[in-house]
């Protein structure tokens, strides 16, 4: 028995392939293909069409992965190349924009439905107890939440400083630090006054009308 050499086997395979191809070209199936001709090894037709890949299968063609051809290639589809994320079926021109730092609807803008994003915010507490921060996307991506970067202080006794120390929503209420008798340093009926908290500062306010007010430094106070 004689065995064919490797070169002879290769030649036989080529001849068989050519025979199959010749048989197909002459068959009715080949004649039923679109109006396609081959010139110098290139496929040509009257109206080539665009076919795009759709890796994430969201029915939107992948940008940058399209072919202009006469026949639909395998795994390519007649879809417009509008998908800006080929790896996520949740991101395409028909998707809803959510707050997640991504362009979900492929319109070139990120989180555009949340204009308050990255603006200043507080935690809702009052006075010195209020924490401040910046609005960020919430976990579900449906809105924003205040991310506190500077926590508020604990409440304390109200003092005359123009701040809401006890966090009740009112500044310097109850005349804190005031009420004592003081010397205004003025003559006559304007000499005697009362320590009063006004605009965050203790002043010696004369008891008589029409007198000048002076800032208190405790030495002005009259001790009983």
C-alpha positions in Angstrom: 0.0 0.0 0.0 1.3 3.5 -0.9 0.6 6.5 1.3 0.3 10.0 -0.1 2.8 12.6 0.9 1.8 15.7 2.9 2.2 17.8 -0.3 -0.1 15.4 -2.2 -2.8 15.5 0.6 -2.7 19.4 0.5 -3.1 19.4 -3.2 -6.1 17.0 -3.0 -7.8 19.3 -0.4 -7.4 22.3 -2.6 -8.8 20.5 -5.6 -11.8 19.4 -3.6 -12.4 22.9 -2.3 -12.3 24.3 -5.8 -14.8 21.7 -6.9 -17.3 22.6 -4.2 -16.9 26.3 -4.9 -17.4 25.8 -8.6 -20.5 23.7 -7.9 -22.0 26.5 -5.7 -21.4 29.3 -8.1 -23.3 27.4 -10.7 -26.2 26.6 -8.4 -29.6 28.3 -8.1 -28.7 29.3 -4.5 -25.9 31.5 -5.8 -28.1 33.0 -8.4 -30.6 34.0 -5.7 -28.0 36.2 -3.9 -28.4 40.1 -4.1 -27.1 42.0 -7.1 -23.4 41.4 -6.1 -20.4 41.2 -8.4 -16.7 40.6 -7.6 -14.1 42.8 -9.3 -10.4 42.2 -8.6 -11.4 40.3 -5.5 -13.6 43.0 -4.1 -17.3 42.8 -3.5 -19.3 45.5 -5.3 -23.0 46.2 -5.6 -25.3 49.1 -6.6 -26.4 50.1 -3.1 -24.0 49.0 -0.3 -25.6 49.1 3.2 -24.3 49.8 6.6 -24.3 47.1 9.2 -23.1 47.6 12.8 -22.1 45.3 15.6 -24.3 45.2 18.8 -22.1 43.6 21.4 -24.3 44.4 24.4 -27.5 43.5 22.4 -29.5 46.6 23.2 -30.6 47.1 19.6 -28.3 50.1 19.1 -25.3 49.8 16.8 -21.8 50.2 18.4 -20.0 53.4 17.4 -16.8 52.6 15.5 -17.8 49.0 14.7 -19.8 49.3 11.4 -19.2 48.0 7.9 -20.4 49.2 4.5 -21.1 46.0 2.6 -23.4 44.4 0.1 -24.5 41.6 2.3 -25.1 41.4 6.1 -22.1 40.0 7.8 -22.5 37.5 10.6 -23.3 39.2 14.0 -23.7 42.6 12.3 -27.1 44.3 12.1 -28.9 47.1 10.2 -28.7 49.5 13.2 -27.6 53.1 13.5 -24.2 53.5 15.2 -25.5 55.5 18.2 -24.5 53.3 21.2 -21.9 55.2 23.2 -21.1 52.2 25.5 -20.7 48.9 23.8 -20.4 47.0 27.0 -23.6 48.0 28.8 -27.1 47.3 27.6 -28.3 49.9 30.1 -26.5 52.7 28.3 -27.9 53.8 24.9 -29.9 56.6 23.3 -33.2 55.2 24.6 -32.1 54.8 28.2 -33.1 57.1 31.1 -30.5 59.4 32.5 -29.7 58.6 36.1 -27.3 60.2 38.6 -24.2 58.0 38.4 -21.5 60.0 36.6 -22.2 58.4 33.2 -23.8 59.5 30.0 -26.7 57.0 30.2 -28.7 58.3 27.2 -25.7 59.0 24.9 -26.5 62.7 24.4 -23.0 63.8 25.2 -23.9 65.2 28.7 -23.4 63.5 32.1 -26.1 63.7 34.8 -27.7 66.7 33.1 -31.1 66.0 34.8 -29.6 66.8 38.2 -28.5 70.4 38.0 -28.1 70.6 41.8 -25.3 68.1 41.7 -22.0 69.3 43.3 -23.6 72.4 44.8 -23.3 73.3 48.5 -25.7 71.8 51.0 -26.3 71.4 54.8 -27.6 68.5 56.9 -30.6 70.4 58.0 -29.5 71.3 61.5 -29.6 74.9 62.7 -27.0 77.4 63.9 -23.5 76.1 64.7 -24.9 72.6 64.7 -25.3 72.7 60.9 -23.0 70.4 58.9 -22.0 71.5 55.4 -21.0 69.6 52.3 -21.8 69.0 48.7 -24.7 67.3 46.9 -23.7 63.9 45.4 -25.6 61.1 43.6 -27.6 58.9 45.9 -27.0 55.1 45.9 -30.0 54.4 43.6 -29.1 57.1 41.1 -32.6 58.7 41.3 -31.5 61.9 43.1 -28.9 63.6 45.2 -27.8 63.4 48.9 -25.8 65.9 50.9 -22.3 64.5 51.6 -21.1 66.2 54.7 -17.5 67.4 54.6 -17.6 69.8 57.6 -19.6 68.4 60.5 -21.6 70.8 62.7 -20.7 71.6 66.3 -22.5 70.5 69.5 -25.0 72.9 71.0 -23.7 75.3 73.8 -24.9 78.1 75.9 -26.0 81.1 73.9 -23.5 84.0 74.1 -23.4 87.4 72.5 -21.5 86.7 69.3 -23.9 86.9 66.4 -24.2 83.0 66.2 -26.9 80.6 67.1 -25.0 78.8 69.8 -27.8 76.7 71.1 -29.0 75.7 67.6 -32.6 76.8 68.2 -32.8 78.9 65.0 -32.5 82.3 66.8 -29.3 84.3 67.2 -28.3 86.0 70.6 -31.8 85.6 72.0 -32.4 86.5 75.6 -29.8 89.3 75.7 -26.9 86.9 76.6 -24.2 88.6 78.7 -26.3 91.6 79.1 -28.5 93.1 81.9 -25.8 94.6 84.2 -25.6 98.3 85.0 -22.8 100.0 83.2 -21.1 103.4 83.0 -21.4 104.9 79.5 -18.7 107.4 80.2 -21.0 110.2 79.2 -22.1 113.1 81.4 -25.4 113.7 83.1 -28.4 111.5 82.6 -26.5 109.6 79.8 -23.9 108.3 82.3 -25.9 105.3 83.5 -26.8 102.5 81.2 -27.5 98.8 80.8 -25.3 96.2 79.1 -27.1 95.1 76.0 -26.3 92.5 73.3 -26.8 94.0 69.9 -25.6 92.6 66.5 -23.3 90.2 68.3 -21.6 92.8 70.5 -22.2 93.9 74.1 -22.8 97.6 74.3 -23.5 99.9 77.2 -26.8 101.4 76.2 -27.7 104.5 78.2 -31.0 104.2 80.0 -32.0 107.7 79.0 -33.2 108.2 75.4 -31.1 110.0 72.8 -27.7 109.0 74.3 -24.8 107.5 72.5 -24.1 103.7 72.9 -20.6 102.5 73.6 -19.0 99.1 73.5 -18.6 97.3 76.8 -15.2 96.0 78.0 -16.4 94.9 81.4 -14.6 97.7 83.2 -17.6 99.8 82.2 -19.9 97.7 84.3 -20.9 99.0 87.7 -20.7 96.5 90.4 -23.3 96.6 93.1 
